[in-house]
């Protein structure tokens, strides 16, 4: 049974909230039972939300797998019955793009390269946004997967809302976890899934009208491929 569903003596399970001391903490604070209960309830809800964020990221990453497959294999329609899918497509999606072989950051890098090489992504200016959205989702997932959710104790007392403490570019960061922040996250995921669905339909339509996407990679005189050149020229490319 999930930890969040455990009960003891008819009472719901609550996680134990943590308090992080700040530099201006004066060494003492007053805290009431009701406040402790509220903090525990908030943390319990946030642990569920964290799991949901990680789950949604996995779902979106799978859509990225399908998008890359669509671009490379002429937008072949997908079917729940694997027997109806070409072997090379299935192998690419289930093995090459499998998370155990290709990380999220590697897929993001692949998307950035395709954005500069593939005719559909080059001609569709709206599609240029997909690496940036995927990057935002990955960063969000990493914050919650590796960060710490705690309340803050300052000279003014304990915060009413918890914070997410995490590292970004080797620097400590913190994010207040309030309704405004989660409204933004909901908007990000909703926008990303809707956009991905729209983009894949456009790819299908594009290849239905012209089966050959004319996707070629040229080789320079010195023998360095276009892909290698792009990767070398932009080693730290961050989708803006």
C-alpha positions as CSV (number, residue, x, y, z in Angstrom):
1,X,0.0,0.0,0.0
2,X,1.2,3.5,-0.8
3,X,2.7,5.3,2.2
4,X,0.2,8.1,1.8
5,X,-2.7,5.7,2.1
6,X,-1.6,4.1,5.4
7,X,-3.8,4.6,8.4
8,X,-3.3,3.9,12.1
9,X,-6.2,3.5,14.5
10,X,-8.6,5.1,12.0
11,X,-6.5,8.2,11.6
12,X,-5.1,9.3,8.2
13,X,-1.3,9.1,7.6
14,X,0.5,12.4,7.6
15,X,4.1,13.1,6.7
16,X,6.2,14.9,9.3
17,X,7.0,18.4,8.2
18,X,10.5,19.7,8.4
19,X,11.7,23.2,9.4
20,X,14.8,24.8,7.9
21,X,16.6,27.4,10.0
22,X,17.7,30.5,8.3
23,X,20.6,32.9,9.1
24,X,18.4,35.4,10.7
25,X,16.7,32.8,13.0
26,X,17.1,34.1,16.6
27,X,17.3,30.7,18.2
28,X,13.7,30.3,19.4
29,X,10.2,30.2,18.1
30,X,6.7,29.5,19.4
31,X,4.6,26.8,17.6
32,X,1.2,25.5,18.4
33,X,-0.3,22.1,17.8
34,X,-2.7,23.3,15.2
35,X,0.2,24.9,13.3
36,X,2.1,21.6,13.4
37,X,-0.9,19.7,12.1
38,X,-1.3,22.2,9.3
39,X,2.3,21.9,8.3
40,X,2.1,18.1,8.3
41,X,-1.1,18.2,6.1
42,X,0.6,20.6,3.6
43,X,3.6,18.4,3.3
44,X,1.5,15.3,2.8
45,X,-0.4,16.9,0.0
46,X,2.9,18.2,-1.5
47,X,4.4,14.7,-1.6
48,X,1.4,13.6,-3.6
49,X,1.9,16.6,-5.9
50,X,5.6,15.8,-6.3
51,X,4.7,12.2,-7.4
52,X,2.2,13.6,-9.9
53,X,4.8,16.0,-11.3
54,X,7.3,13.2,-11.8
55,X,4.5,11.0,-13.4
56,X,3.5,13.8,-15.8
57,X,7.1,14.3,-16.8
58,X,7.4,10.6,-17.7
59,X,4.3,10.9,-19.8
60,X,5.5,14.0,-21.6
61,X,8.9,12.4,-22.2
62,X,7.2,9.5,-23.9
63,X,5.4,12.0,-26.1
64,X,8.8,13.4,-27.0
65,X,9.9,9.9,-28.0
66,X,7.0,9.6,-30.3
67,X,7.6,13.1,-31.7
68,X,11.2,12.3,-32.6
69,X,10.0,9.0,-34.1
70,X,7.4,10.8,-36.1
71,X,10.0,13.2,-37.5
72,X,12.5,10.4,-38.4
73,X,10.1,7.8,-39.7
74,X,7.8,10.0,-41.8
75,X,5.0,10.4,-39.3
76,X,3.9,6.8,-39.3
77,X,0.6,6.5,-37.3
78,X,0.8,4.8,-34.0
79,X,-1.3,1.8,-32.9
80,X,-1.9,0.2,-29.6
81,X,-1.3,-3.1,-31.3
82,X,2.4,-3.4,-31.7
83,X,2.0,-5.9,-34.6
84,X,0.7,-3.0,-36.7
85,X,3.8,-1.0,-36.3
86,X,7.0,-1.4,-38.4
87,X,9.7,-3.2,-36.6
88,X,12.3,-0.4,-37.0
89,X,9.9,2.1,-35.5
90,X,9.1,-0.1,-32.5
91,X,12.8,-0.8,-32.0
92,X,13.6,2.8,-32.1
93,X,10.9,3.9,-29.6
94,X,11.1,1.0,-27.2
95,X,14.9,0.4,-27.1
96,X,16.9,3.4,-28.5
97,X,14.7,6.0,-26.8
98,X,14.3,3.9,-23.7
99,X,15.3,5.9,-20.6
100,X,17.8,3.3,-19.6
101,X,19.8,4.0,-22.8
102,X,19.0,7.6,-23.5
103,X,18.6,10.2,-20.7
104,X,16.2,13.1,-20.7
105,X,19.0,15.5,-21.3
106,X,20.2,13.4,-24.3
107,X,16.7,13.6,-25.8
108,X,16.7,17.3,-25.3
109,X,20.0,17.6,-27.1
110,X,18.6,15.5,-29.9
111,X,15.6,17.8,-30.2
112,X,17.8,20.9,-30.4
113,X,19.8,19.3,-33.2
114,X,16.7,18.3,-35.1
115,X,15.3,21.8,-34.7
116,X,18.2,23.0,-36.8
117,X,18.2,20.2,-39.3
118,X,14.7,18.8,-39.9
119,X,12.6,20.6,-42.6
120,X,9.4,20.4,-40.6
121,X,10.9,22.0,-37.5
122,X,12.8,24.6,-39.6
123,X,9.7,25.7,-41.5
124,X,7.3,25.5,-38.5
125,X,8.4,28.5,-36.4
126,X,5.9,27.5,-33.7
127,X,7.6,24.1,-33.4
128,X,10.8,25.8,-32.4
129,X,9.3,26.1,-28.9
130,X,9.2,22.4,-28.1
131,X,12.8,22.0,-26.8
132,X,12.2,25.0,-24.5
133,X,9.0,23.5,-23.1
134,X,10.7,20.1,-22.6
135,X,13.6,21.8,-20.8
136,X,11.2,23.6,-18.5
137,X,9.5,20.3,-17.6
138,X,12.8,18.5,-17.0
139,X,14.0,21.3,-14.7
140,X,10.7,21.2,-12.8
141,X,11.0,17.4,-12.4
142,X,14.6,17.6,-11.2
143,X,13.7,20.3,-8.6
144,X,11.1,18.1,-7.0
145,X,12.9,14.8,-7.4
146,X,16.1,16.0,-5.8
147,X,15.0,19.0,-3.8
148,X,13.9,19.3,-0.2
149,X,10.5,20.5,0.9
150,X,10.7,22.4,4.2
151,X,9.2,25.3,6.1
152,X,11.5,28.2,7.0
153,X,12.2,29.5,10.5
154,X,13.3,33.2,10.4
155,X,13.4,36.0,13.0
156,X,9.7,36.6,12.3
157,X,8.7,33.0,13.0
158,X,7.9,29.9,10.9
159,X,6.6,30.4,7.4
160,X,2.9,29.6,6.7
161,X,3.8,28.0,3.4
162,X,6.6,25.5,2.7
163,X,9.5,26.1,0.3
164,X,11.3,23.9,-2.2
165,X,15.1,24.0,-1.6
166,X,17.2,22.8,-4.6
167,X,20.4,23.4,-6.5
168,X,20.6,25.0,-9.9
169,X,23.9,25.4,-11.7
170,X,25.6,24.4,-8.4
171,X,23.9,27.3,-6.6
172,X,21.4,26.9,-3.8
173,X,17.9,28.1,-4.7
174,X,14.5,28.2,-3.0
175,X,10.9,28.4,-4.3
176,X,7.8,29.4,-2.3
177,X,5.2,26.6,-2.9
178,X,2.0,28.6,-3.0
179,X,-1.1,28.7,-5.3
180,X,0.5,31.1,-7.7
181,X,3.4,28.8,-8.3
182,X,1.3,25.7,-8.8
183,X,-1.1,27.7,-11.1
184,X,2.0,28.3,-13.2
185,X,3.0,24.6,-13.2
186,X,-0.5,23.6,-14.2
187,X,-0.4,26.0,-17.1
188,X,3.0,24.7,-18.2
189,X,1.9,21.0,-18.3
190,X,-1.4,21.8,-19.9
191,X,0.2,24.0,-22.5
192,X,2.9,21.4,-23.2
193,X,0.6,18.4,-23.7
194,X,-1.8,20.4,-25.8
195,X,1.0,21.8,-27.9
196,X,2.6,18.3,-28.4
197,X,-0.8,16.9,-29.5
198,X,-1.2,19.7,-32.0
199,X,2.4,19.4,-33.3
200,X,2.1,15.6,-33.9
201,X,-1.1,16.1,-35.8
202,X,0.6,18.7,-38.0
203,X,3.5,16.2,-38.6
204,X,1.0,13.5,-39.7
205,X,-0.7,15.9,-42.0
206,X,2.5,17.2,-43.4
207,X,3.8,13.7,-44.3
208,X,0.4,12.6,-45.6
209,X,0.7,15.4,-48.2
210,X,4.4,14.7,-48.9
211,X,5.6,11.3,-47.6
212,X,9.3,12.1,-48.2
213,X,10.3,14.9,-45.7
214,X,13.6,15.3,-47.7
215,X,15.6,15.1,-44.5
216,X,19.2,15.0,-45.5
217,X,22.5,15.5,-43.6
218,X,25.3,16.9,-45.7
219,X,29.0,16.2,-45.2
220,X,31.5,19.1,-45.2
221,X,34.7,18.9,-47.2
222,X,36.7,18.1,-44.1
223,X,34.5,15.1,-43.5
224,X,32.7,16.6,-40.5
225,X,29.0,16.0,-40.6
226,X,26.4,18.8,-40.2
227,X,25.2,17.2,-36.9
228,X,28.8,17.1,-35.5
229,X,29.3,20.7,-36.5
230,X,26.1,21.9,-34.8
231,X,27.0,20.0,-31.7
232,X,30.5,21.4,-31.6
233,X,29.4,25.0,-32.3
234,X,26.7,24.9,-29.6
235,X,27.9,22.6,-26.8
236,X,25.9,24.4,-24.2
237,X,23.0,25.4,-26.3
238,X,20.0,26.2,-24.0
239,X,16.7,26.6,-25.7
240,X,15.6,30.1,-25.3
